[in-house]
């Protein structure tokens, strides 16, 4: 075991590395002088593996609006800590979360921790649509934390950016993303707003999460073997969970399906006239098991649509409990012609 004693400039902050071997403590010294510790884990020739607290990156999480202008007099000053910020009206909670996601993306993985609190985002905190190191595993853990969309947030609250093309997407399948214990809350009015937008992943998971007041609670495109377990979808206007293929250049129902996704013990409480409680498109081998659909009257409770993809062969529904009346069909399935 070799000793390590060095000082690095890391993520725009000063970090002192201590302890030897595979696990190290990283002391982040913030501009206000506060020292915050995170863990770094090294492989023999790999970049470090981080456990990063979003509050350690500067988040406040008190449920109030806190623009960057509260801490920084100019945008240039803010970009010294958060290089991706584009305006002093950006929320501090969002900037801290984006910094944490960026930190683990460039390593062999890690854990991003949202400690209890209510975080306000004016923009989506997203993993980039670029490949990290191979066989990367990332866990975003919430401990019951609430992530609230500021009114007017467009696009997704969290997730992974959509790739520009299927060629790029194929190169991104090596990362496993796991999301656990987070309450995602929308503004209840913005068209197209998504709680968690997952684009390209293999064998990831979403567990013990809640999605409230979005257009679509969870969108999963080209997510092979995804497990969605013990999640709640409440009062989303178009879909609760949406499982489907890519919608980027050169993607098709034959090359970007979300095959073999498992929805297990999922509860969907529909809004009145919601398009579908659960929608599965152009994906084969999807299993809906022990799920509940209730609430207001949707057009469809559960809808499978092969979108004329000849590679879609089957789907499975087991022990579905429905406590509402659909205006069209409770269960609808459109298979390849």
URLIN-V854738 format. One record per backbone hydrogen bond with DSSP energy under -0.5 kcal/mol. NH is the residue of the N-H (numbers start at 1). CO is the residue of the C=O. Records with the same first field share a line. If there is no record, write none. Layout:
# URLIN-V854738
NH=CO  CO
This chain:
# URLIN-V854738
6=17
8=15
10=8  13
13=10
14=29
15=8
16=27
17=6  15
18=25
21=2
23=20
24=40
25=18
26=24  38
27=16  25
28=26  36
29=14
30=28  34
33=30
36=28
38=26
39=51
40=24
41=49
42=22
49=41
50=109
51=39
52=50  111
54=113
57=53  54
58=55
59=54
63=118
68=90
69=88
70=67
71=68
72=68
78=74
79=75
80=76  77
81=77  78
82=78
85=82
90=87
92=66
94=120
95=91
96=92
97=93
98=94
99=95
100=96
101=97
102=98
103=99
104=100
105=101
106=102
107=104
108=48
109=104
110=137
111=50
112=139
113=52  111
114=112  141
115=113
118=61
119=117  146
121=119  148
125=157
126=124
127=159
130=128
133=107
136=133
137=108
138=176
139=110
140=178
141=112  139
142=180
144=181
145=142  181
146=117
147=183
148=119  146
149=185
150=121
153=150
157=194
158=195
159=125
160=197
161=127
166=249
169=165
170=166
171=167  168
172=169
173=170
175=172
176=136
177=175
178=138
179=205
180=140
181=207
183=145
184=182  210
185=147  183
186=212
188=213
193=190
194=155
195=216
196=217
197=158
198=196  219
199=197
200=198  221
201=222
202=175
203=224
205=177
206=227
207=179
208=229
210=182
211=232
212=184
213=234
215=193
216=193
217=239  240
218=240
219=196
220=242
221=198  219
222=244  256
224=201  222
225=259
226=223
227=204
228=226  262
229=206  227
230=264
232=209
233=267
234=211
235=269
237=214
238=215
239=215
240=276  277
241=277
242=218
243=279
244=220
246=256
249=164
251=248
255=252
256=252
259=257
260=284
261=258
262=226
263=261  287
264=228  262
265=289
267=231
268=292
269=233  267
270=268  294
271=236
273=297
274=271
275=237
276=238
277=300
278=301
279=241
280=303
281=243
282=305
285=314
286=314
287=261
288=316
289=263  287
290=318
292=266
293=321
294=268
295=323
296=270
298=296
299=274
300=275
301=329
302=330
303=278
304=332
305=280
306=334
309=306
310=308
312=309
313=311
316=286
318=288
321=291
322=320
323=293
326=324
327=298
328=299
329=299
332=302
334=304
335=333
